[in-house]
Amino acid sequence: MSLRIISGQWRGRRLLAPEGDTTRPTADRTRETLFSMLASRLGSFEDLAVADLFAGSGALGLEALSRGAASCIFVEQDPPAIRALRRNILTMRAQAQCDVRAISVMALGPAKQPLDLIFMDPPYDTGAGAVALDKLNRLGWIAPSSWISVETSRNEELRVKGFEVETVRDAGKARLHLLRPE
């Protein structure tokens, strides 16, 4: 699959997708839909603290950085995906803005500070997104003003206690959920 940065300072730059079929990179068109949904709500990505969880190639976090986010924490446990992610960060020369954590999202500890925007693209049809979101909320990763994007399969519903689903949009095989803390 060919991936590229859609907008911002790195617009058009290609991203390396992980080898194998363990990860499922978010398609360019789906990412475009997601960032359009977010831009209409956030106005700007300038200076945001972001996390890209179940990061894969890092396309979501790198897209946010390209659009002006200040920093991104990438969390991924699959070795081929971590190699692709690290190569993509090097290609963009974004090492100073990136914190790569080669662990499971479920192994994250308490946050140093809450984040402005969290991307989650967990394995489809596992419920991992809802479980992770609940845990991150308890560990201080989410502020009352945070936005959370969770990608699921089209037939997957997402309900997490303490969160309001702001909007849901289907894009290709994916369903994009934007959530806010209640």
C-alpha positions as CSV (number, residue, x, y, z in Angstrom):
1,M,0.0,0.0,0.0
2,S,1.3,3.4,-0.9
3,L,1.0,6.0,1.9
4,R,1.7,9.7,1.8
5,I,1.4,12.8,4.0
6,I,-1.7,14.6,2.8
7,S,-1.1,18.2,4.0
8,G,1.2,20.5,5.8
9,Q,5.0,20.9,5.7
10,W,5.6,17.3,4.5
11,R,2.7,17.2,2.0
12,G,3.2,14.5,-0.6
13,R,6.1,12.8,1.2
14,R,5.9,9.0,1.0
15,L,5.6,6.9,4.1
16,L,6.9,3.3,4.4
17,A,4.2,0.8,5.3
18,P,5.2,-2.1,7.7
19,E,6.0,-5.4,6.1
20,G,3.6,-8.3,6.5
21,D,-0.1,-8.2,7.3
22,T,-0.1,-7.6,11.0
23,T,-0.9,-3.9,10.6
24,R,-3.5,-2.3,8.5
25,P,-2.4,1.2,7.5
26,T,-5.1,3.9,7.4
27,A,-5.8,4.6,3.7
28,D,-4.9,8.1,2.4
29,R,-8.6,8.8,1.7
30,T,-9.7,7.7,5.2
31,R,-7.0,9.8,6.7
32,E,-8.1,12.8,4.6
33,T,-11.7,12.3,5.9
34,L,-10.5,12.1,9.5
35,F,-8.3,15.2,9.3
36,S,-11.1,17.1,7.6
37,M,-13.4,16.1,10.5
38,L,-10.8,17.2,13.1
39,A,-9.9,20.5,11.3
40,S,-13.5,21.6,11.4
41,R,-13.6,21.1,15.1
42,L,-10.1,22.1,16.2
43,G,-9.5,24.9,13.7
44,S,-5.7,24.2,13.8
45,F,-3.3,21.5,14.9
46,E,-0.7,24.1,15.9
47,D,1.2,23.2,19.1
48,L,-1.0,20.2,20.0
49,A,0.3,17.4,22.1
50,V,-0.7,14.2,20.2
51,A,-0.6,10.4,20.7
52,D,-0.8,7.8,17.9
53,L,-1.7,4.6,19.6
54,F,-1.6,1.2,17.8
55,A,0.6,3.5,15.5
56,G,1.7,1.1,12.8
57,S,3.5,3.2,10.2
58,G,2.8,6.4,12.3
59,A,0.8,8.0,9.4
60,L,-1.7,9.6,11.7
61,G,0.8,11.1,14.1
62,L,3.1,12.2,11.4
63,E,0.2,13.8,9.5
64,A,-0.7,15.8,12.7
65,L,3.0,16.9,13.1
66,S,3.1,17.9,9.4
67,R,0.1,20.2,10.1
68,G,1.8,21.9,13.1
69,A,1.4,19.6,16.2
70,A,4.2,20.2,18.7
71,S,4.8,16.5,19.7
72,C,3.6,13.0,19.2
73,I,3.9,9.9,21.3
74,F,3.8,6.8,19.1
75,V,2.9,3.5,20.7
76,E,3.3,0.2,18.7
77,Q,4.4,-3.3,19.7
78,D,4.8,-5.1,16.3
79,P,8.5,-5.2,15.4
80,P,8.1,-4.7,11.6
81,A,5.7,-1.7,12.3
82,I,8.2,-0.2,14.7
83,R,11.0,-0.4,12.1
84,A,8.7,1.3,9.5
85,L,7.6,3.9,12.0
86,R,11.2,4.8,13.0
87,R,12.2,5.0,9.3
88,N,9.3,7.3,8.6
89,I,10.2,9.6,11.5
90,L,13.9,9.7,10.2
91,T,12.7,10.5,6.7
92,M,10.7,13.5,8.0
93,R,13.6,14.5,10.3
94,A,11.1,14.6,13.1
95,Q,13.0,12.8,15.8
96,A,12.9,15.8,18.2
97,Q,9.1,15.9,18.2
98,C,8.6,12.1,18.5
99,D,8.6,9.7,21.4
100,V,8.4,6.1,20.2
101,R,7.3,3.5,22.8
102,A,7.8,-0.1,21.6
103,I,5.2,-1.6,23.9
104,S,1.5,-2.5,24.0
105,V,-0.9,0.3,24.5
106,M,-2.2,-1.7,27.5
107,A,1.3,-1.4,29.1
108,L,1.3,2.4,29.2
109,G,1.6,3.9,32.7
110,P,0.3,7.2,34.1
111,A,0.7,10.2,31.8
112,K,3.1,13.1,32.6
113,Q,0.3,15.4,31.3
114,P,-2.9,14.9,29.3
115,L,-2.9,15.1,25.6
116,D,-4.9,17.3,23.2
117,L,-5.5,14.7,20.5
118,I,-5.3,10.9,20.6
119,F,-5.5,8.7,17.6
120,M,-6.3,5.0,18.1
121,D,-6.4,2.5,15.3
122,P,-6.6,-0.8,17.2
123,P,-7.1,-4.2,15.5
124,Y,-10.6,-4.4,14.1
125,D,-13.4,-6.3,16.0
126,T,-11.4,-6.8,19.2
127,G,-12.9,-4.1,21.5
128,A,-9.3,-3.1,22.2
129,G,-10.0,0.6,21.5
130,A,-12.7,0.8,24.2
131,V,-10.6,-1.0,26.8
132,A,-7.5,1.2,26.0
133,L,-9.6,4.4,26.2
134,D,-11.0,3.5,29.6
135,K,-7.5,2.7,30.9
136,L,-6.0,5.9,29.5
137,N,-8.7,8.0,31.0
138,R,-8.0,6.5,34.4
139,L,-4.2,7.1,34.0
140,G,-4.5,10.8,33.2
141,W,-3.9,10.8,29.4
142,I,-7.2,12.5,28.7
143,A,-8.2,16.1,29.7
144,P,-11.7,17.5,29.6
145,S,-10.7,19.3,26.4
146,S,-9.1,16.2,24.6
147,W,-10.3,14.9,21.3
148,I,-10.1,11.1,20.6
149,S,-10.3,9.5,17.2
150,V,-10.9,5.7,17.2
151,E,-11.0,3.8,13.9
152,T,-13.0,0.5,13.9
153,S,-14.5,-1.7,11.2
154,R,-17.7,-0.5,9.7
155,N,-19.8,-3.0,11.7
156,E,-18.2,-2.3,15.1
157,E,-20.0,-0.1,17.6
158,L,-18.0,1.9,20.1
159,R,-19.4,2.8,23.5
160,V,-17.1,3.8,26.4
161,K,-18.4,5.0,29.8
162,G,-17.4,8.6,30.4
163,F,-17.1,9.5,26.7
164,E,-19.6,11.1,24.3
165,V,-19.4,10.1,20.7
166,E,-19.3,13.5,18.9
167,T,-19.6,12.1,15.4
168,V,-19.2,8.8,13.4
169,R,-18.3,8.6,9.7
170,D,-17.9,5.6,7.5
171,A,-14.9,5.8,5.1
172,G,-14.1,2.8,3.0
173,K,-13.9,-0.3,5.2
174,A,-13.4,1.9,8.3
175,R,-15.7,3.7,10.7
176,L,-14.2,6.8,12.3
177,H,-15.4,7.8,15.7
178,L,-14.6,11.2,17.3
179,L,-15.1,11.2,21.0
180,R,-15.0,13.7,23.9
181,P,-14.9,13.1,27.6
182,E,-18.3,13.7,29.1
